[in-house]
Amino acid sequence: MSRSWRLLFGALIAVNLIPAHAQGTAMDKSTLITRQPFDVKILANGRDVTATSPVAFVKYNADGTGTRTLNNGQVVSGSWRFINPQQTQIEVHGPEGTSRWVIIELSEAVYRKANMDTGVEFIHLPRPR
C-alpha cells in the first residue's frame, strides 16, 4: 500500500474517532469549518512546505463560498462543499481547479485535511483575534 493510501486510510479511521466538541457539547462540522479564518501549514511527505505556498490564510463561509488571502494581500475566491453524508470529505473549487480532501481532525483548535489525490496535508489553525 502506498504512503498516500496509508495516510488516507488512517485519516478515514481518525475522522470517526475524533469528535467535534465545543465546551463539552457536540458542534456541527460546518460551524467548526466556517466560524473563523485559518492560518495554513502545509505538509508534503511529512515535510513542512508552508514557505513555498503563496497562501497566508483561508476563510470558509457557511454559504459554501470561501477566500484565500495570499501573502501579497490578494484575495482569491472559491467554493467548497461536503461530498459525503458523514461530512468527512470536502471538495474545494478555486482558480486552479477542483481538489478533494479527507478531513483528518476537526475541532475548535485545528482543522486538518489530506488531499485525496496527492496525500498533501493542510493544517488549518485558527487565526489569532
BELKARA-V467480 format. One record per pair of residues at least 24 apart in sequence whose ideal C-beta (glycine too) atoms are under 6 Angstrom apart, sorted by the first residue. I is the first residue (numbers start at 1). J is the second residue. Records with the same first field share a line. If there is no record, write none. Layout:
BEGIN
I=J, J
END
This chain:
BEGIN
4=119
7=114, 119
8=102
11=102, 104, 114
14=104
15=88, 103
18=105
20=106
22=108
29=87, 106
32=106
33=60
34=60, 61, 62
36=126
37=127
38=124
39=125, 127
41=123
42=122
43=121
44=120
57=127
END
